[in-house]
Amino acid sequence: MMKVLPPPPQPHYQMRCAKKEENLGRRFELLNRELRAILAIEDWQKTEAQKKREDLLLGELITIVNKRDELVIHLDNQERA
């Protein structure tokens, strides 16, 4: 029995994914810059708001990295299909 492969990804789809990856990269850089500014402050000098923001930024950065990884894996799988 012959395996039927799906059609290759459309250029429009690839462009949309590239745009998503670019947006995630830009957001990552902005959040990373803000996080570095907070990390430059000694822990004992940080306000509660800064500590909470630091935790939030770390979580956001992890989410962005995971989304970018998923996007790259998905595109790779599409190209291999």
Secondary structure, 3 states (H helix, E strand, C coil): CCCCCCCCCCHHHHHHHHHHHHHHHHHHHHHHHHHHHHHCCCHHHCCHHHHHHHHHHHHHHHHHHHHHHHHHHHHHHHHHC
